[in-house]
Amino acid sequence: MRILIVEDTSDVAEAASASLGRAGFACDIAPTLADARACADITGYAAIVLDLNLPDGTGRDFLRDRRRGGDLTPVLVLTAQFSVEERVGALNEGADDYLVKPFDLRELEARLRVLTRREAGRAENRVRLGSLDFDAGAQSLRVGGAAVTATRRELALLNLLIANRGRIMPKERLFDGLFGFENADVGTNTIELYVARLRKKLSGSGVVIETHRGLGYRLDLDG
């Protein structure tokens, strides 16, 4: 899943991006409101991590504008302000959650997983389909009780397909969920490779990934 990190403090943004990347998220970093608007206008995100104090304005302006424009993307606000007024103000303007700086990167990941699960209508990280047992938070996959080794991006693709179970997912949308702007040299045909690998690893699980030519891929129970 692809996350936009709107944060002007480079070490905070890079640490968050690296940590979330290891957890299977693809991240784009926007250090200014202008950059954030440009990113959000180009592609969709599973969630946005938004600092309130930015060089060219306040994150609350960005949040207010997105909500007024009908954008329902989950937003987790970062703030160094401890005041209740600051936090309540952000929540009232459409934020879904907040973290007070400094924060633990593990908590950031956990809160983002809650937001993305909620958006997908799931109550927990762990999903069982057929004999497949997948835990996005633990980055673990089992088929028929046996552990299956999978790469970070294979697991991220599986998470995207499960979150949209029963729906045809265009190759381009899957690509956008797996790769950030820094992967501009990677082509969308890479998705075909990851799907082929996943199919082999899910063999015998009762879960299939169907190819709908010209449309995309669909994950569901076999039969």
N, C-alpha and C positions, 0 to 999 in steps of 0.2 A: 504494500500500500504506500502511496506517495504522500509525503508530508511537506508542507511549506513552513519553514522556520523564519519568522520575521524578527530579527534580532541584530542590533548594530554592534554589540560587543563580540568581536570575532572569536575570542577563545571560548565564550559560552556557546555561540552558534556552532562552532566546529566540534566542540566536545559533544554537544547534543546530537549533531548529525552523525558523528562517528559511532556513538552509543546506539542510536536508533538504527543505524545501518547494520550493525552487528545483530540487531534484533529482527532484521528482515524488512525494515522500512526503507524506501527510497526517499531521499531528502533533497530539497532545494533550499538555499539560503538567500534571503532578501534582507540586506542591511538597512534599507530605507523604505518609507511608505511608497515611493514611486516604483521601486523595484518590486515590492509586494503586489501592487496593483497590476503591474505588467505581467508578473508570473500568474496571478489569479485569473487574469483575462485570457491568458493563452491556454492554460490547462486546468483540469479539475483536480482537487485534492481530497484525500480521505479525511484529512483534518489539517488545521492551521494552528501553529504555536506562535502566539503574538505577544511581543513585548509592547508595553504601553508607552515607553519613553523612547522616541526615535528622533534622529537628527532633523528630519523635515516635518515633524508633527507628532501627534499622539496616535497610538494604536487604536484608541477609542473612535477616532474619526474613520479609520479604515473599517473597523467593525461595524459602525453605524451605517456607513455607505453600502457595505456588502449586504447587510440585513435589509436595508430599504430597497435594494435591488433584487431581493428575493433569494439571495444566496443562503442556503441552509447548512453549508459546510460546518461541521463541528469546530469550535474555536476554543483553545485553551490559552488563557491569558497569563503572561508572566509579568509580575510586578515586584518592585522593590519597596512599594508602599505598604505599610502594615495597617493603614487606616481602614476601618470598616466601610467608610464612605467610598473609598476608591474601589474596593472589591465589589461592593453592592452596585455601584455605578456601572462597572463593566458587565456584571451579570444582567442588569436591567437593560443594557443596550444589546444583549444578544449573546454574550459569552456563555459557553456551556460549562466551563470549569476554570480554575485558576491555580497557580502555584506562586508562592512568595519566594523571591530570591533571598539567599542562595538556596538551591534545591538539590535533591539527590537525583541523579540521572535515572536511577531505577524507578523512582516514583513518577518521573515524567513518562517513561515508557508504560508503566502500569496504567496511568491515567489516560494516555492516548489509546491504549487497548480497550479500556472501558468505553471511551467515546466512539471508537470505530465499531465495537461490538454492538453498542446501542443503535448506531445508525443502520447496522445490518440486521437488527432484530434478534440478536443473540445475547443470552444471559451470562455466558461464561466463555473462557478461551478454549476449553476442550470441546471437541466435536466428535461424535461417533456416528459413522454411516457404514452400514454393512459390517465388515470386519475391520474397517479403517478406524483408527483412533488417533486423532490429530490434536495437539495442544500448541496453539500459536505462541502463547506466552513462554512456554518451556522450549519452543522450537524442537518438538519431538514428534515423530511419526511412527506408528506401529500398524502392521497389517497382520491380522490373525494372531495377535499377541507378540509377534516378533518385531524387534526394532528395525527400522528401515533408515539407512543413511541417505540423507538428501542435502543438497546445498541450500544456502540461505535463500537464493532466488527461486529455487524449486519450491521451497516451503512457502515463500511469499506468493508465488503463483497459485499454489494449492489454496492458500488462505483467501485469495481473491475469488477463485472459482467457487469455493464453498460458500463464501459470503453472498454469492449471486447464484446459488444452486437453482437449477431448473431454467435459468435464463441464458440466452445466447450472448456471449461476451465478445464483441469485436476484437480482433487482434490488436488494433490500435489502442483500444481502451486498456487492454491487459498490459501492453507495452508501457503506456503512460503510468500505470500503477507500479511498475517494476523498476523503471529507469528514470533518473533525474536529468536535468539539463547538461550535467557534466558527462553524460554518456551519449553525446550527440553523434558519435562515430558508430554507435550500435544500431543495426537495422531492425525493423519490425519482424523480419523473418526469423530472428533469434527466438521469438515466441514459439515457433514450430519446433525448434530443437528442445526447448524446455518442456513443451507438451509431450513430445515423444518420450523423453526421459521419465516424466511423471507417469505416463501410461504403463511403462514397464514396472515401475515401483509400486503401482497400485494394482497390479495384476493379481487376481484372485480375491480382491477385497470386496467385490460386489459393487464397486464404484467405477463408473466409466466417464471418460471425457470424449464427447462426441465432436466430430468436425462437421460444421455446417458450411459447405464451400461458399465462399464469397461473403459469408456473414460472420463467422467466428467459431467459438468453442462453447460447449455446454457440458457442465458436470451434473451428474445425477446418479441415482442407484440404477444398476443394470436391470432392464426389464420393467 
